[in-house]
Amino acid sequence: MNDQRRDLDRLAGVITLLLVFAMAARFAVGPDTWWHLRAGEWIWQHKALPWVDHFSYTRAGAAWHYPGWPIEVLMYGLVRLGGLGALGLWQAAMVTAVFAVVWKMTPGHPFLKSALVLLGAVTASFHWTARPYLITLLFTALFLWFLQQWKAGRRKMLWWLPVLMVIWVNSHGGYILGLVWWGVYFAAALGRCLVMRGEDGENCRALRDLALAGVLLVGAILLNPYGAEMLRYPFYTLHMEATKSFIAEWQSPDFHQTLYWPLLSLILLLVAGAALSARRWALEEVLLVVGMMYMVLNWMRNVDVFAVAVVPVLARDWQAVLTEAGKYLPHRASHSEATWHPRVNLALVALLALGVFFKAGVNALPQVTEAAVAREYPTGAVQFLKSSPPAGHLFNDYNWGGFLTWRLREYPVFIDGRADLYGDDFIKQWLKVMNAEPGWEAQLDYWDVQRVLIRPGTPLGDVLQRRGWRLLYQDEMSEVYGR
């Protein structure tokens, strides 16, 4: 890469990452953010891990071992120092770091890289919320980059993976993806060793290195407060059926919705690039793309991991296509590599950065974040319940449980977003009540439910008043019933 291309690459990279930061610097609080904050607060106050549930009355005292405690403490610390706005800035910084690694992994002309990295960011953007899952997104990018560098000849990069895994397993249950990325390279090395053993002994040496790294990765997983239990943890929710019936991120993408069109564009470009390019895919790329296609088409929660993994492959194919097409274009003197004066470039970046950071600062203001909370969560109902506490227990919407653990902490919740804690059977009971199916009244009686907080228009709300419950509070967001 000549100096002119290197300067253009740096300029395009800075502009691209500023645009990614601008996309990510927004209201960052999702339904699960709240219970993560509550857990972080509990850990901070008690200087210990919450080995059992302290936030619900339906699972109070049940074992709860969540592998995200350092990030939860960090999140709580950020909110304590700077409110929800600080959490939004942290999310933006994490997402930008992820795509900075993707930029490093992605080859090709700077303009092509910029377009594809931004498409990847747009594809993933609807899934960004402030929660420990951001660690999985960052470490996915780091694992893939380190493995890419190892394959390119930087052998020491492989031995950083177990170090990263120790951090990952203590930060989020998605650490299992680290073994998936290692498995992709191990399977490719195994194939080369079996097929090309007599031609190139390096393939079998690479397999031995990867095998040792795999043993170290499994050993690293055990370095957590819960020990060998973490080897099973990622599979708890993966096979749950109840969550797949009503949680969008556990469902397949619906390409009729415009929300998923960037993902569809990414898939179509991937297929078209593979068809048009004369480039031969490495075995790692084949396994990676096929595996990621399976994961993202089954579970939408993998959309951002998919974007991180396939953008570099996409760039290699389309760079090959453009290079081949360029051979048939009339030759002319090259002035396309940006001959602007450095001061002009600096002024352009500074102006963009000023706008981006102004947007981020405005979105971090307390009045802006609180207005966003009021638009998405039942703040009015919470104020009512604080002034009129139930004599018994509260039944609540699943997606509001986390919010209630944070804003209505005086009353334990019926359920929240910790699907691994509640399990399939209990979530099916909750669904039975929400849908007013036979036996719903027995469930409310069993748990001594005196107040019900739900969204307007739910099947449960339609039958409660017919069964003698009183509508105590109502607004556009929520309804509270009592008996």
C-alpha positions in Angstrom: 0.0 0.0 0.0 1.5 3.3 -1.1 1.5 6.4 1.1 -1.4 8.0 -0.7 -3.6 4.9 -0.4 -2.6 4.6 3.3 -3.6 8.2 4.0 -6.9 7.6 2.3 -7.5 4.4 4.2 -6.9 6.3 7.5 -9.2 9.1 6.5 -11.9 6.8 5.4 -11.5 4.7 8.6 -11.8 7.7 10.9 -14.9 9.0 9.0 -16.5 5.5 9.0 -16.0 5.0 12.7 -17.3 8.5 13.5 -20.5 7.6 11.6 -20.7 4.3 13.5 -20.4 6.1 16.8 -23.1 8.5 15.7 -25.4 5.6 14.9 -24.7 4.0 18.3 -24.8 7.2 20.5 -28.5 7.0 21.3 -30.9 5.8 24.0 -29.3 2.5 24.9 -31.7 1.0 27.4 -33.4 -2.2 26.5 -35.7 -4.4 28.6 -32.7 -6.4 30.0 -30.6 -3.4 30.7 -32.6 -2.7 33.9 -32.1 -6.0 35.7 -28.4 -5.9 34.8 -28.2 -2.5 36.5 -30.1 -3.9 39.5 -27.7 -6.8 39.7 -24.7 -4.5 39.4 -26.1 -2.4 42.3 -26.6 -5.5 44.5 -23.1 -6.7 43.9 -21.7 -3.2 44.6 -23.7 -2.9 47.8 -23.0 -6.4 49.1 -19.5 -6.9 47.8 -20.5 -10.4 46.8 -22.1 -12.2 43.9 -25.9 -12.9 44.0 -25.8 -16.6 44.0 -29.6 -16.8 44.3 -32.4 -14.6 43.0 -33.2 -11.5 45.0 -35.5 -9.7 42.6 -38.6 -11.8 42.0 -41.1 -13.5 44.4 -41.6 -16.5 42.1 -38.0 -17.5 42.1 -36.8 -16.0 45.3 -33.9 -18.0 46.7 -33.5 -20.1 43.6 -29.9 -20.5 42.3 -29.0 -17.9 39.8 -25.4 -17.9 38.5 -25.0 -15.2 35.8 -21.6 -14.8 34.0 -21.8 -11.1 33.5 -21.1 -9.7 37.0 -18.0 -7.4 36.1 -20.0 -5.7 33.3 -23.0 -5.3 35.5 -20.9 -3.6 38.1 -19.4 -1.4 35.4 -22.8 -0.5 34.0 -24.1 0.4 37.5 -21.0 2.5 38.1 -21.6 4.4 34.9 -25.2 5.2 35.7 -24.2 6.2 39.2 -21.7 8.6 37.8 -23.4 9.9 34.7 -26.9 8.6 34.6 -28.4 6.7 31.6 -26.6 9.0 29.3 -23.3 7.6 30.4 -24.6 4.1 29.6 -25.4 5.3 26.1 -21.9 6.7 25.6 -20.4 3.4 26.8 -22.6 1.5 24.3 -21.4 3.8 21.5 -17.8 3.4 22.5 -18.1 -0.4 22.6 -19.8 -0.6 19.2 -17.2 1.7 17.6 -14.4 -0.5 19.0 -16.1 -3.5 17.5 -16.2 -2.0 14.0 -12.7 -0.6 14.4 -11.6 -4.2 14.6 -13.8 -5.1 11.7 -12.1 -2.3 9.7 -8.7 -3.8 10.5 -9.9 -7.2 9.3 -11.4 -5.9 6.1 -9.3 -5.7 3.0 -9.9 -3.7 -0.2 -10.2 -0.1 -1.4 -11.0 2.3 1.4 -14.3 3.4 -0.2 -15.4 -0.2 -0.6 -14.4 -1.0 3.0 -16.3 2.0 4.3 -19.5 1.1 2.4 -19.4 -2.5 3.6 -18.5 -1.7 7.2 -21.3 0.9 7.4 -23.7 -1.7 5.9 -22.7 -4.1 8.5 -23.2 -1.5 11.2 -26.7 -0.6 9.9 -27.6 -4.3 9.7 -26.6 -4.8 13.4 -27.8 -1.5 14.8 -31.3 -2.5 15.8 -29.9 -5.1 18.2 -27.6 -2.6 20.1 -28.5 -2.1 23.7 -26.4 -1.5 26.8 -25.9 -4.9 28.3 -23.1 -7.4 28.7 -23.8 -8.8 25.3 -21.6 -6.0 23.9 -18.6 -7.9 25.2 -19.5 -10.9 23.1 -19.7 -8.7 20.0 -16.3 -7.1 20.8 -14.6 -10.4 21.6 -16.1 -12.0 18.5 -14.3 -9.4 16.4 -11.1 -9.8 18.4 -11.1 -13.6 18.2 -11.7 -13.6 14.4 -9.0 -10.9 14.0 -6.4 -12.8 16.1 -7.2 -16.1 14.2 -6.9 -14.2 10.9 -3.5 -12.8 12.0 -2.4 -16.3 13.2 -3.2 -17.8 9.9 -1.3 -15.0 8.1 1.9 -16.0 10.0 1.8 -14.1 13.3 1.8 -17.3 15.3 1.9 -15.7 18.7 -1.5 -14.2 18.2 -3.1 -17.7 18.8 -1.9 -17.7 22.4 -3.8 -14.6 23.3 -7.1 -16.4 22.8 -7.1 -18.2 26.2 -6.3 -14.9 27.9 -9.3 -13.2 26.2 -11.5 -16.2 27.1 -10.9 -15.7 30.8 -12.3 -12.2 30.5 -15.1 -13.3 28.1 -16.4 -16.2 30.3 -16.7 -13.8 33.3 -18.5 -11.2 31.2 -21.2 -12.9 29.1 -22.6 -16.3 28.3 -21.9 -15.8 24.6 -18.3 -16.8 25.3 -19.2 -20.1 23.6 -18.8 -18.3 20.3 -15.1 -18.2 21.0 -15.0 -22.0 20.8 -17.1 -21.8 17.6 -14.5 -19.5 15.9 -11.7 -21.7 17.2 -13.6 -24.7 15.9 -13.9 -23.2 12.4 -10.1 -22.8 12.1 -9.5 -26.2 13.8 -11.8 -28.0 11.3 -10.1 -26.3 8.4 -6.7 -27.2 9.7 -7.8 -30.8 10.2 -9.0 -31.0 6.6 -5.8 -29.6 5.3 -3.7 -32.0 7.4 -5.7 -35.0 6.3 -5.7 -34.0 2.6 -2.3 -32.4 2.2 -0.2 -34.2 4.9 2.4 -35.4 2.5 2.7 -32.1 0.6 3.0 -29.6 3.5 3.8 -30.6 7.1 3.0 -27.0 8.1 -0.7 -27.9 8.0 -0.3 -30.6 10.6 1.8 -28.3 12.8 -1.0 -25.7 12.6 -3.4 -28.4 13.7 -1.3 -29.3 16.7 -1.1 -25.6 17.7 -4.9 -25.2 17.4 -5.5 -28.4 19.4 -3.3 -27.1 22.3 -5.1 -23.7 22.1 -8.4 -25.5 22.3 -7.4 -27.3 25.5 -6.3 -24.0 26.9 -9.6 -22.3 25.9 -11.6 -25.0 27.8 -9.3 -24.5 30.8 -9.8 -20.8 30.6 -13.6 -21.3 30.8 -13.2 -22.9 34.2 -11.6 -19.8 35.6 -14.8 -18.2 36.9 -16.6 -18.1 40.2 -19.1 -20.9 39.1 -16.5 -23.3 37.8 -17.5 -26.1 35.5 -21.2 -25.0 35.5 -20.2 -22.4 32.9 -19.5 -25.2 30.4 -23.3 -25.8 30.4 -24.6 -22.3 30.8 -24.8 -21.2 27.1 -27.1 -24.1 26.4 -29.8 -23.3 29.0 -31.7 -20.7 26.9 -30.6 -22.1 23.5 -33.1 -25.0 23.7 -35.9 -23.2 25.5 -39.1 -23.3 23.5 -41.2 -20.8 25.4 -38.9 -17.8 24.7 -38.9 -18.5 21.0 -42.7 -18.0 20.9 -42.6 -14.3 21.9 -39.1 -12.9 22.1 -38.1 -11.5 18.7 -34.4 -12.1 19.0 -34.9 -15.8 19.4 -37.0 -16.0 16.2 -36.1 -16.1 12.6 -35.9 -12.8 10.7 -39.1 -11.7 8.9 -37.8 -10.2 5.6 -41.2 -8.6 5.0 -40.3 -6.1 7.7 -38.1 -3.2 6.6 -36.1 -3.7 9.9 -34.5 -6.7 8.3 -33.8 -5.4 4.8 -30.1 -4.4 5.6 -29.6 -8.0 6.6 -31.2 -9.2 3.4 -28.9 -6.9 1.5 -25.9 -8.2 3.2 -26.9 -11.8 2.4 -27.6 -11.0 -1.2 -24.3 -9.2 -1.6 -22.5 -12.1 -0.1 -24.1 -14.6 -2.5 -23.6 -12.3 -5.5 -20.0 -11.6 -4.6 -19.3 -15.3 -4.3 -20.9 -15.9 -7.7 -19.2 -13.1 -9.6 -15.8 -13.3 -8.1 -13.1 -15.7 -9.4 -11.5 -15.7 -6.0 -11.4 -19.1 -4.3 -12.7 -19.1 -0.7 -10.5 -20.4 2.0 -12.0 -23.4 3.9 -12.2 -21.2 7.0 -14.4 -18.8 5.1 -16.7 -21.5 3.8 -17.2 -22.9 7.3 -17.6 -19.5 8.8 -20.2 -18.2 6.3 -22.2 -21.4 6.2 -22.3 -21.5 10.0 -23.2 -17.9 10.4 -26.0 -18.2 7.8 -27.5 -21.0 9.8 -27.3 -19.0 13.0 -28.7 -15.8 11.8 -31.6 -17.3 9.8 -32.6 -19.3 12.9 -32.1 -16.7 15.6 -32.1 -13.0 15.0 -30.0 -12.4 18.2 -27.0 -13.4 16.0 -27.5 -10.5 13.5 -24.6 -8.3 14.7 -22.2 -11.3 15.1 -23.2 -12.2 11.5 -22.3 -8.7 10.3 -18.9 -8.8 12.1 -18.0 -12.2 10.7 -19.0 -11.8 7.0 -18.1 -8.2 6.2 -14.4 -9.1 5.6 -15.4 -12.1 3.4 -17.7 -9.8 1.5 -15.0 -7.2 1.0 -12.5 -9.8 -0.4 -15.0 -11.0 -3.0 -16.2 -7.5 -4.2 -12.6 -6.2 -4.3 -11.8 -9.1 -6.6 -14.9 -8.3 -8.7 -14.0 -4.6 -9.0 -10.4 -5.4 -9.8 -11.4 -7.7 -12.6 -14.0 -5.2 -13.9 -11.3 -2.5 -13.9 -9.3 -4.4 -16.5 -12.0 -3.7 -19.1 -12.3 0.0 -18.3 -10.3 2.7 -20.3 -7.0 3.4 -18.7 -6.5 6.9 -17.4 -4.1 8.6 -15.1 -4.9 7.8 -11.5 -6.1 10.8 -9.5 -8.7 8.8 -7.6 -6.7 8.4 -4.4 -7.7 11.7 -2.9 -5.2 14.5 -3.4 -6.7 16.9 -0.9 -4.5 18.9 1.3 -4.0 17.4 4.8 -5.5 20.5 6.4 -8.6 20.1 4.4 -8.9 16.5 5.5 -8.3 17.5 9.1 -11.0 20.2 8.9 -13.5 17.7 7.4 -12.9 15.2 10.2 -13.0 17.8 12.8 -16.3 19.2 11.5 -17.8 15.7 11.4 -16.5 14.8 14.9 -18.0 18.0 16.2 -21.4 17.1 14.9 -21.2 13.5 16.1 -20.1 14.5 19.6 -22.8 17.2 19.8 -25.4 14.6 18.9 -24.0 12.2 21.5 -23.9 14.9 24.2 -27.5 15.9 23.5 -28.7 12.3 23.7 -26.9 11.8 27.0 -28.7 14.7 28.7 -30.9 13.5 31.7 -34.0 15.2 30.3 -33.6 13.4 27.0 -33.0 10.0 28.5 -35.9 10.3 30.9 -38.2 11.3 28.0 -37.1 8.2 26.2 -37.7 6.1 29.2 -41.3 7.5 29.5 -41.9 6.7 25.8 -40.9 3.0 26.2 -41.6 2.0 29.8 -44.6 2.3 32.2 -43.4 5.2 34.3 -46.9 6.5 35.0 -48.0 3.0 36.3 -44.9 2.8 38.4 -45.7 6.1 40.1 -49.3 4.9 40.7 -48.1 1.6 42.3 -45.7 3.5 44.6 -48.6 5.6 45.8 -51.0 2.6 46.0 -49.0 -0.5 47.0 -50.7 -3.8 46.5 -51.7 -5.9 49.5 -50.4 -9.0 47.7 -48.1 -9.6 44.7 -47.8 -7.9 41.3 -48.2 -9.7 38.0 -46.3 -8.0 35.2 -45.4 -8.0 31.5 -42.2 -9.9 30.7 -40.4 -7.0 29.0 -41.2 -4.7 31.9 -39.9 -6.9 34.7 -36.4 -5.6 34.5 -37.6 -2.0 34.6 -39.7 -2.8 37.6 -36.7 -4.3 39.5 -34.9 -1.0 39.0 -37.7 1.6 39.4 -40.2 -0.3 41.6 -37.7 -2.2 43.7 -40.0 -2.2 46.7 -42.1 -5.0 45.1 -40.5 -8.1 43.7 -41.6 -9.0 40.2 -43.5 -12.0 38.8 -41.0 -12.4 35.9 -38.3 -10.5 34.1 -35.9 -11.1 31.2 -33.7 -13.7 33.0 -35.1 -16.6 31.0 -32.4 -18.9 32.3 -33.6 -18.4 35.8 -37.3 -18.9 35.2 -37.1 -21.8 32.7 -39.5 -23.2 30.1 -42.3 -24.4 32.4 -42.6 -21.2 34.3 -42.5 -19.0 31.2 -45.3 -21.2 29.7 -47.3 -20.5 32.9 -46.8 -16.8 32.4 -47.9 -17.1 28.8 -51.0 -19.0 29.9 -52.0 -16.1 32.2 -51.2 -13.4 29.6 -53.3 -15.2 27.0 -56.1 -15.8 29.5 -56.0 -19.6 28.8 -57.8 -22.1 31.0 -56.2 -22.1 34.4 -55.0 -18.5 34.4 -57.0 -17.6 37.5 -55.6 -20.5 39.4 -52.1 -19.2 38.7 -52.9 -15.7 40.0 -54.5 -17.2 43.1 -51.6 -19.5 43.7 -49.1 -16.6 43.7 -51.5 -14.3 45.7 -51.5 -11.7 42.9 -53.5 -8.5 43.8 -52.3 -6.2 41.1 -51.8 -6.8 37.3 -49.6 -4.5 35.2 -49.9 -5.1 31.5 -50.2 -3.4 28.1 -53.6 -2.3 26.8 -55.3 -4.7 24.5 -53.9 -7.9 25.8 -56.2 -11.0 26.1 -55.7 -10.9 29.9 -56.9 -7.3 30.2 -60.0 -8.1 28.2 -61.2 -10.7 30.7 -60.1 -9.3 34.0 -62.9 -6.8 34.4 -65.4 -9.4 33.4 -64.1 -11.5 36.4 -64.5 -8.7 38.9 -61.1 -7.0 38.7 -61.1 -3.2 38.8 -59.2 -1.0 36.4 -57.2 1.2 38.8 -54.9 3.0 36.4 -54.7 3.5 32.6 -52.7 5.4 30.1 -51.5 4.9 26.5 -48.7 2.7 27.7 -50.1 0.5 30.5 -53.0 -0.7 32.6 -53.2 -1.6 36.2 -55.9 -3.9 37.5 -56.6 -4.8 41.1 -58.9 -7.0 43.2 
